[in-house]
Amino acid sequence: MRIALATGNPGKAAEIAAVLAQIEGLELLPRPEDLPEPEEDGASLRENARIKAEAVMAATGEAAVADDTGLEVVALGGAPGLYTARYAGPGATFDDNISRLLSELDGVADRRARWRTVALVTLPGGDEIVGEGTCDGTITEARRGSRGFGYDPVFVPDGGDGRTFAELAPEEKNAVSHRGRAFRDLAARLASRAG
């Protein structure tokens, strides 16, 4: 089975590949470099994942895998949620998004948050396979760590030793993260289908 990656983010691609590469007979193909990003205008994480996967499938003719992830902060009523990647506006960088989040939580005691990921494979012919994963934790008051990407420097997963995602080694993060859980769920569903 050949599946094209819908993400061009090298950090995310590595996390996905670390899980899906364990499926026997699965070949992951890179996202076409010249393919523009589709507009993520879905009303849910699943719809946005589908939009991204279908764009890559249309461009490559191969099955495609995509995910969409939202950070839901309790004190912000579940924001940024669907707008996590563009929380500070169109074209925002990871640093811009973190700065806005920390600013909005300045002085807020309840810093609980949950990551939610939907991972989806679209297959030629219209079928799709979906996996989901969550990770509860808290938002720090300042950035810590230099690994990972996105909001990793400000998110501490529950049940750990107090380190942020950006302070964890990649294999430690994958073991507990929302994306790791979603792609392990997806991998199990793909493996059972292939079997």
N, C-alpha and C positions, 0 to 999 in steps of 0.2 A: 504494500500500500504506500502510495506517495501522497504527502500532504504538504501544501505550501503554507509558510508562515505569513500571517497578515501583518505582523508587527515589524517595523524597521528599527525599533529600540533595541540596541545590542544587549542591554542588561536584561530586558524582558525576554528576548529571544533565547538567551543562555538559560534562564530559569525554566522556560518551556521545554527546551531541548533536553535539559537534565532529567526531566520526568518522562517525556514521550519517547526519547531514544531507547528506553528500556523495553519498548514493545518490539518483539521479534518481527523482523520483516518490514518495519516501518522506516521509510526514508523521508526525512524532513528537507524541504526545499526552501531556499531563502525567498523573501519577498522581492519581487521585481524592483530594481532600483529606480526605474523611471515612472513607476506607478504613483500617481498623486493620491494623497490621503482622501478618502471619501468623507462626505459631511456626516458627522455622527448626530443625526437629528431624531433618533429613536426616543421613545417614551420610557424605555427601561434599559438596564444593562444588557439584557438578552437581545433586545432589538439592535442596540449599537454593535454588539459582538457579531450579530448576523450581517449587518450592513458591511462591516469590515471584511468578514470572511467571503461574502458573496462578491465583493469587488475584486478580491484576489482570485477567486475561482473563475470569474468571468475573464480576467486577464491571462490566466495561465492554463485554463482547461483542466486543472487539477483540483482535487479536494483541498479545502483550505481550513486552517485553524486560526481563530481569533479569540480574544477575550476582551471584556470590558470590566472595569473595576471602579468601585466607588468607596470613598471614605465617608462614613456617617458619624458625625460628631454629635453626641447627646445634647450638649449645651447650645448647639447651633441648629437644633431641630432636625438633625439628620443631614445638614449641609456639610461639605459641598456635594455629596452624593453623586448624582449623574454628571455634575459639572466639575468633578475632581481635577481632571487634567487641565481645565481652563478656568480654574477658580478665580484667578486674578485677571481674567479677561482673555480675549482672543490673542494668540501668540505668546501667552505667558510662559515663562520658564519655570522649571521646578523651584528655583529659588524665589521667584515672584509669588508662587502659590503658597510656599511655606511662610513667607513673610506675611501674607494676608491672613493665613490661618493663625499664626502666633499673635498677630495684632488683635484679631477678633476675640482671642481667648485670654488676652492680657487681663490679669486680675480675677479670672474665672477659676473657681475651686474645682468644679466638676469637669474633669478633662477626659472622661470616658469616651471611647470611640470604637467603631467596628469597621473593619475592611470587609467588603463583599465583592467576590469575583464570580463572573459567569464565563466559562470557557466553552467554546462551541466549534464543532467541525461541520462544515457544509459539504455535502457529497454531490457530485454530478447526478442529476436526476431529482434533486430537491430534498433528499433526506438530510436530517441533521442529528448530531449526537451532542448532548449537553452535559457538562459537569459544573458543580457549584462548590464554593468554599468560602468560609468566613474566618476572621481572626479578630478577637476582642483584645482591647488594650487601652492605653492612655496616651495622650499627647503631652510631650515634655514642654517645659517652659523655654528651652533653648535647643539649638541644633547640637547633636552629638554623633560623632562617627563619620567615616569617610567612604564607607562601602555603599553599594546599592545605588538607588536612583529615586527620583520622586520624593515622597514624604518620608522616606526611610530614616533620615536623621532626627525626626521628631515623634516617631511612633515606637512605643514600648509594648511588646506583646504580653498579655497576661500569662502567668505560669512560668515565666522565665526568671532570669536573675537580675532584671532591671536594665539590661542593655537594650538600646534601640536596634531596629532592623539594620541601621547603618554601622552598628558596632558588632554585628554578628558575621561570622564567616558565611559564604554563600550556602553551604550545605546546612548550616544551622538555621538560616532564614527559611530555606525551602522546606525544612521539616515542620515548621509551625505556621508559615505564612498562608494567607488566603489564596494566593495564586498557586502555591504548592499543593494545597488541599484541593483546589478546583481542578488542577491538571491531573492529580492522582485519581480523582473521581472520573474525569474524562478518560484517562488512560485505561482504567478498569473497564469502562463501558466499550472503548474501542477494542480492547483485547478480547472481551467476550464476544463481540460482533465478528472479529477476525477469526476467532476459534470456532 
